[in-house]
Amino acid sequence: MSLNQLFDLNGKTAIVTGGGSGLGRVMALALAEAGANVVVCSRRLEVCEAVVKEIEALGRQGLGLSLDVTDRESVVQGVEKAISHFGKIEILVNNSGTVFESPATDMPIEQWQAMLDTNVTGTFLMCQAVGKHMINNEYGKIINISSSIGFKGVDPEAVDSVGYTTSKGAVMTLTKDLAVKWGRHGVYVNSIAPGVFTTGMNNPEIPGTLVHKAGPFIASQVPVRRLGSDNDLVGALLYFASAASDYCTGHILTLDGGLGAK
Ligand SMILES: NC(=O)c1ccc[n+]([C@@H]2O[C@H](COP(=O)([O-])OP(=O)(O)OC[C@H]3O[C@@H](n4cnc5c(N)ncnc54)[C@H](OP(=O)(O)O)[C@@H]3O)[C@@H](O)[C@H]2O)c1
């Protein structure tokens, strides 16, 4: 296989949850640029359909779906629609996520539950629904978006969300366990753990986001002396989505400019 063929996604179909905004949009467009048709889904159909228009402008097919990852019925129906539209799903990017900040002592149980429901249960429900289909086809690439702050404790001055860190740690363990259970069926399960990216929930223009609060300080602590941006994400994504990663499963790839190495 040539180098180009290793990374080529022509003829493949991908689902990106939360693909209508932030990092999900960046990944949906990157998969389309690499040749894939892309299903973009989240609760807000209009943002997904806007990204589908961008995918079509790249010469690929897209499908926007309204889907709530916390609702099993919604997940099963959405995945069925995607399969009946495209015939097959080879790539699943579980990117939908949510964060609420509150001191651990006072975090409302509703916020804790919402983070676990979206970030962990949502990822599992999507893996379950699409994984069955991939196992039947004896091929699939699942990429779960965790976070570099899911590895260890975080100072409350940086991110004060024990529910978020806990949920992202769980996404890493879910990734490894499914990789071990499904590797024999040709289904690969890996995770990207982004550090601080200047998009989506860390958009510097939105008051209250981590980057709005402390972007320059965080950048000064990162070994490569900057925050993450769109191009920093897509190389790892295309590796995990393509034949290039056919001997890699159960891996958590950290994209944090070296911060975790300190
Ligand atoms: N930005 C960063 O620096 C950073 C760092 C590490 C990890 N991450 C992770 O990267 C992922 C994307 O985050 P982002 O920064 O791009 O933020 P974002 O723009 O807020 O993206 C979150 C996405 O999740 C979707 N979503 C939330 N709840 C959902 C639900 N119940 N069902 C379906 N979709 C749902 C949202 O769409 P709807 O509202 O339309 O449902 C939205 O598109 C998240 O998993 C986040 O934890 C981000």
The ligand as a MOL file (V3000), in Angstrom:
LIG
                    3D

  0  0  0     0  0            999 V3000
M  V30 BEGIN CTAB
M  V30 COUNTS 48 52 0 0 0
M  V30 BEGIN ATOM
M  V30 1 N -11.7870 22.7080 23.3310 0
M  V30 2 C -10.8900 22.1250 24.1030 0
M  V30 3 O -9.9040 22.7470 24.5100 0
M  V30 4 C -11.0400 20.6740 24.5290 0
M  V30 5 C -10.0020 20.0820 25.2670 0
M  V30 6 C -10.1020 18.7540 25.6280 0
M  V30 7 C -11.2110 18.0230 25.2580 0
M  V30 8 N -12.2270 18.6060 24.5460 0 CHG=1
M  V30 9 C -13.3660 17.7740 24.1800 0
M  V30 10 O -13.6280 17.9460 22.8080 0
M  V30 11 C -15.0080 17.6980 22.5460 0
M  V30 12 C -15.5920 18.8540 21.7380 0
M  V30 13 O -15.5910 20.0180 22.5260 0
M  V30 14 P -15.4830 21.5040 21.9450 0
M  V30 15 O -14.3990 22.1750 22.6670 0
M  V30 16 O -15.4680 21.4740 20.4730 0 CHG=-1
M  V30 17 O -16.8300 22.1480 22.5260 0
M  V30 18 P -18.2630 22.3960 21.8930 0
M  V30 19 O -18.1560 23.2400 20.6620 0
M  V30 20 O -19.1000 22.8740 23.0190 0
M  V30 21 O -18.7120 20.9590 21.4150 0
M  V30 22 C -19.4900 20.0920 22.1800 0
M  V30 23 C -20.4390 19.4060 21.2080 0
M  V30 24 O -21.1280 18.3740 21.9050 0
M  V30 25 C -22.4630 18.3820 21.4570 0
M  V30 26 N -23.3020 17.8160 22.5170 0
M  V30 27 C -23.3850 18.2040 23.8200 0
M  V30 28 N -24.3160 17.4760 24.4500 0
M  V30 29 C -24.8130 16.5880 23.5390 0
M  V30 30 C -25.8030 15.5800 23.5720 0
M  V30 31 N -26.4830 15.3070 24.6890 0
M  V30 32 N -26.0580 14.8690 22.4370 0
M  V30 33 C -25.3820 15.1270 21.2970 0
M  V30 34 N -24.4180 16.0610 21.2000 0
M  V30 35 C -24.1620 16.7990 22.3070 0
M  V30 36 C -22.8000 19.8500 21.1920 0
M  V30 37 O -23.8450 19.9780 20.2200 0
M  V30 38 P -25.3870 20.2750 20.6290 0
M  V30 39 O -25.3830 21.3560 21.6510 0
M  V30 40 O -26.0100 20.6720 19.3160 0
M  V30 41 O -25.9580 18.9730 21.1210 0
M  V30 42 C -21.4800 20.3670 20.6260 0
M  V30 43 O -21.4660 20.2810 19.2230 0
M  V30 44 C -15.6670 17.5040 23.9130 0
M  V30 45 O -15.8140 16.1190 24.1780 0
M  V30 46 C -14.6600 18.1260 24.8590 0
M  V30 47 O -14.7700 17.5690 26.1540 0
M  V30 48 C -12.1680 19.9240 24.1880 0
M  V30 END ATOM
M  V30 BEGIN BOND
M  V30 1 1 1 2
M  V30 2 2 2 3
M  V30 3 1 2 4
M  V30 4 1 4 5
M  V30 5 2 4 48
M  V30 6 2 5 6
M  V30 7 1 6 7
M  V30 8 2 7 8
M  V30 9 1 8 9
M  V30 10 1 8 48
M  V30 11 1 9 10
M  V30 12 1 9 46
M  V30 13 1 10 11
M  V30 14 1 11 12
M  V30 15 1 11 44
M  V30 16 1 12 13
M  V30 17 1 13 14
M  V30 18 2 14 15
M  V30 19 1 14 16
M  V30 20 1 14 17
M  V30 21 1 17 18
M  V30 22 2 18 19
M  V30 23 1 18 20
M  V30 24 1 18 21
M  V30 25 1 21 22
M  V30 26 1 22 23
M  V30 27 1 23 24
M  V30 28 1 23 42
M  V30 29 1 24 25
M  V30 30 1 25 26
M  V30 31 1 25 36
M  V30 32 1 26 27
M  V30 33 1 26 35
M  V30 34 2 27 28
M  V30 35 1 28 29
M  V30 36 1 29 30
M  V30 37 2 29 35
M  V30 38 1 30 31
M  V30 39 2 30 32
M  V30 40 1 32 33
M  V30 41 2 33 34
M  V30 42 1 34 35
M  V30 43 1 36 37
M  V30 44 1 36 42
M  V30 45 1 37 38
M  V30 46 2 38 39
M  V30 47 1 38 40
M  V30 48 1 38 41
M  V30 49 1 42 43
M  V30 50 1 44 45
M  V30 51 1 44 46
M  V30 52 1 46 47
M  V30 END BOND
M  V30 END CTAB
M  END
